[in-house]
Amino acid sequence: MFSPFIYLKRILYFMRILNQTLLFGCVTFSSICSFANDVQNNQIQASGNLSVVSKYVSRGLSNAPEDDNIALQAGLNLAYGNFYVGYWGSTLGYSYAEVQGRRGHSTDKFEHDFLVGYTHSSEHYDWDFWNATYYYPGGENTTGNELGLNVSRTLNEKTSIGASVSTYLYDVAYANQGDTFYTLNLNHQLNDRVNASLTAAGSYFNDEGKYEGGELGDTQKQHAFRYASAGLSYAILPQLSVSGEYLVGGYDRYGDKQRNLALFGLSYDF
C-alpha cells in the first residue's frame, strides 16, 4: 500500500546517504590525487541522477521484483581522469533481515552499491572496467562483490552497440562465486529527443557454493537466457527524461520462467 510518509522518510534517508557518499568520495579522491602527479591537470568531475521507476526489476527477475511498488533510485559518480568511484542505491520492497527471520527496520529496505572503476576511450570503442560492492543493511552473508567489464562501439553518430560481462568473486546468500551475467545491447538515437534500445541478457550459474542447497536453494540451470527488452526514452528537458521498457522474461537459476512486464521511469540527471 502506497504511503507518502514512508516514501518521505525514504527520500530523507537517501539524501543522507548521498551526502555521506559525496563526503567519502571527495576524501578518497583527495588522497588519490595527491599521488597522481602525472595527471595534475585533471579535475574531479561529479555527475549523478535521481529516478522514480514503476518497479525495480533486477536482471530480469520479474516474478519477484526487488521493489514491486514505485521505487526511488539515486546515483552519484566522481571521476578523476580515467578513474572513478560511484554510488547507486534503490528502495526495496523487503529487507534481508526479515527474509532471514529477524526483526527488520524501514532503513533496511535499501540496496547500496559502491563502485570503483577505470574507463578508456579510443576512436570507436569505450571500455569500463569496474568492481561493485553490494550492501544490504541488516542482512547476513549478503554483502557481495562483483567484477565486470563493459565495452561499447560507436557505429555512427546515432547508433552504438555494447556488451558487458560480470562475475561474483565469492559466495553470498543470493549468488555463488563464479555466477556470471552478460548482456548485449543496441542503442539508436531516433531524433534529438527520442532514443531507442534493445537488450538481451544471459547468465552462467555455478551450482557449487557455500549457500548452495541451503539459503540459496538448488541451482537447476547453469546456462540461462535471462531476458530481452525493448525501450524508448524521451528527453522532456536536457536533464529530465521519461522512459518505457517492455521486458520479455527468461529464466532464473531454478528454471522458473519469468513473466513479461512493462516498466516506466522518470529520471533527472545532474
C-alpha positions in Angstrom: 0.0 0.0 0.0 1.4 3.4 -1.0 2.2 5.6 2.0 3.5 9.2 1.3 5.0 9.3 4.8 7.1 6.2 4.2 8.4 7.5 0.9 9.2 10.9 2.5 11.3 9.0 5.1 13.0 7.0 2.3 13.8 10.3 0.4 15.3 11.8 3.5 17.3 8.7 4.2 18.6 8.7 0.6 19.7 12.3 0.8 21.7 11.5 4.0 23.4 8.5 2.2 24.2 10.7 -0.8 25.7 13.4 1.4 27.8 10.8 3.2 28.9 9.2 -0.1 29.9 12.6 -1.6 32.0 13.4 1.5 33.6 9.9 1.4 34.2 10.2 -2.3 35.8 13.6 -2.0 38.1 12.4 0.8 39.1 9.3 -1.2 39.8 11.4 -4.3 41.9 13.9 -2.4 44.1 11.0 -1.3 44.4 9.6 -4.8 45.1 13.0 -6.3 48.0 13.7 -4.0 49.8 10.7 -5.6 48.7 11.4 -9.2 51.4 13.9 -10.2 51.3 12.8 -13.8 47.7 13.9 -14.1 47.7 17.2 -12.2 45.8 19.0 -14.9 42.7 16.8 -14.4 39.9 17.9 -12.3 37.3 15.9 -10.3 34.0 15.7 -12.2 30.8 14.9 -10.5 27.6 13.6 -12.0 24.5 11.8 -10.8 20.9 11.0 -11.2 17.6 10.7 -9.4 15.0 8.3 -10.7 11.5 7.1 -9.9 10.6 3.8 -11.5 7.3 1.8 -11.6 9.1 -1.3 -10.3 12.7 -2.3 -9.6 13.4 -5.5 -11.5 17.0 -6.8 -11.2 18.4 -8.7 -14.1 15.1 -9.9 -15.4 13.7 -11.4 -12.2 10.2 -10.1 -12.9 8.4 -12.8 -10.8 10.0 -11.3 -7.7 10.9 -7.7 -8.2 13.3 -6.1 -5.8 10.6 -3.5 -5.3 7.1 -4.3 -6.6 5.9 -0.8 -6.0 7.2 2.6 -7.0 11.0 2.6 -6.3 13.2 5.6 -5.6 16.7 5.3 -7.0 19.8 7.6 -6.9 23.3 7.6 -8.2 26.4 9.6 -7.8 29.7 9.4 -9.7 33.0 11.2 -9.1 35.6 10.9 -11.8 39.3 11.9 -11.9 40.9 11.3 -15.2 40.1 7.7 -16.2 39.3 6.6 -12.6 36.0 6.9 -10.8 34.2 6.0 -7.7 30.4 5.8 -7.6 27.3 5.1 -5.5 24.0 3.7 -6.6 21.0 3.0 -4.4 17.4 1.9 -4.5 14.5 1.3 -2.2 13.5 -2.3 -1.8 10.2 -4.0 -1.1 11.8 -6.2 1.5 14.7 -6.4 3.9 17.1 -9.3 4.2 16.8 -9.2 8.0 13.1 -10.1 7.6 13.8 -12.7 4.9 16.3 -14.3 7.2 13.9 -14.5 10.1 15.0 -11.5 12.1 13.3 -8.2 13.0 13.8 -5.6 10.3 13.6 -1.9 10.2 12.4 0.5 7.5 16.0 1.6 6.8 16.9 -2.0 6.0 14.8 -1.9 2.9 17.5 -0.4 0.7 20.2 -1.6 -1.6 23.5 0.3 -1.6 26.1 -0.3 -4.4 29.6 1.1 -4.1 31.7 1.1 -7.3 35.3 1.8 -8.3 36.4 1.7 -11.9 38.6 2.7 -14.8 37.5 3.9 -18.2 39.3 4.1 -21.5 38.1 5.5 -24.9 39.6 5.1 -28.3 38.3 6.3 -31.7 35.3 3.9 -31.8 35.4 1.9 -28.5 34.7 2.8 -24.9 35.9 0.4 -22.1 34.8 0.4 -18.5 36.4 -2.0 -16.0 34.7 -1.9 -12.7 34.2 -3.5 -9.3 31.0 -3.2 -7.3 30.2 -4.0 -3.7 26.6 -4.6 -2.9 25.5 -3.8 0.6 22.1 -4.7 2.1 21.5 -3.3 5.6 20.5 -5.9 8.2 21.5 -8.8 6.1 23.9 -11.6 7.0 26.2 -13.0 4.3 24.7 -10.6 1.8 27.5 -8.1 1.1 28.6 -9.2 -2.4 31.4 -8.2 -4.7 31.3 -8.4 -8.5 33.9 -7.7 -11.1 32.8 -6.5 -14.5 33.7 -5.1 -18.0 31.5 -3.0 -20.2 32.5 -2.4 -23.9 30.7 -0.2 -26.4 31.4 0.7 -30.0 30.1 3.6 -32.0 28.7 2.5 -35.4 27.8 6.0 -36.5 26.7 9.3 -34.9 23.3 7.9 -33.9 24.0 4.2 -33.3 26.1 2.2 -30.8 26.3 -1.4 -29.7 27.6 -2.7 -26.4 28.4 -5.8 -24.4 29.0 -6.5 -20.7 30.1 -9.3 -18.5 30.4 -9.6 -14.8 31.1 -12.3 -12.2 30.8 -12.7 -8.5 34.1 -13.1 -6.6 32.8 -15.0 -3.6 29.7 -16.8 -2.3 26.9 -14.8 -0.8 23.3 -15.8 0.2 21.9 -14.9 -3.2 24.8 -15.9 -5.5 27.7 -18.4 -5.9 31.2 -17.5 -6.6 31.6 -17.5 -10.4 28.0 -16.7 -11.2 28.3 -14.7 -14.4 25.9 -12.2 -16.0 26.3 -10.9 -19.6 24.4 -8.6 -21.9 24.3 -7.4 -25.5 22.6 -4.1 -26.4 21.9 -1.7 -29.3 21.1 2.0 -28.9 19.9 4.2 -31.6 19.1 8.0 -31.4 15.9 8.4 -33.4 16.0 12.2 -33.1 17.2 14.9 -30.7 14.8 13.8 -28.0 14.0 10.1 -28.5 16.4 7.2 -28.0 15.6 3.5 -28.7 17.3 0.5 -27.2 17.3 -3.3 -27.5 18.9 -5.6 -24.9 19.4 -9.3 -24.4 20.9 -10.9 -21.3 22.0 -14.3 -20.1 23.7 -16.0 -17.2 26.0 -18.8 -16.1 25.1 -20.1 -12.7 27.7 -22.0 -10.7 25.9 -25.0 -8.9 28.5 -25.2 -6.1 28.9 -22.8 -3.3 28.7 -22.2 0.5 25.0 -21.5 0.4 24.0 -23.9 -2.4 21.3 -26.2 -1.3 20.6 -24.0 1.8 19.7 -20.4 1.8 20.4 -20.0 -1.9 18.4 -23.1 -2.9 19.3 -25.7 -5.5 20.5 -24.4 -8.9 18.7 -26.2 -11.7 20.1 -24.3 -14.8 23.7 -23.5 -15.3 23.1 -21.6 -18.5 20.0 -19.4 -18.8 18.5 -16.8 -21.0 17.6 -14.1 -18.6 15.5 -11.6 -20.5 15.2 -9.4 -23.7 13.8 -5.9 -23.7 12.9 -3.0 -26.0 12.8 0.5 -24.6 12.2 4.1 -25.6 13.3 7.2 -23.7 12.1 10.8 -24.3 14.0 13.9 -23.2 11.5 16.3 -21.8 14.3 18.7 -20.9 18.1 18.3 -21.4 18.4 16.8 -17.9 14.9 15.3 -17.4 13.6 12.2 -19.3 10.8 9.7 -19.2 11.3 6.1 -20.3 9.4 2.9 -21.0 10.6 -0.6 -21.5 8.9 -3.9 -22.3 10.7 -6.9 -20.8 10.3 -10.4 -22.1 11.1 -12.7 -19.2 13.6 -15.6 -19.4 14.6 -18.0 -16.7 16.2 -17.9 -13.3 18.7 -20.3 -11.7 15.9 -22.6 -10.6 14.5 -22.9 -14.2 11.4 -20.8 -13.4 10.0 -18.8 -16.3 9.8 -15.1 -15.6 6.8 -13.1 -16.6 6.7 -10.4 -19.3 6.5 -6.9 -17.9 6.2 -3.2 -18.9 8.3 -0.8 -16.9 8.3 3.0 -16.7 10.6 5.6 -15.2 11.3 9.3 -14.7 14.9 10.4 -14.4 16.7 13.6 -13.6 20.4 13.8 -14.4 22.8 16.3 -12.9 
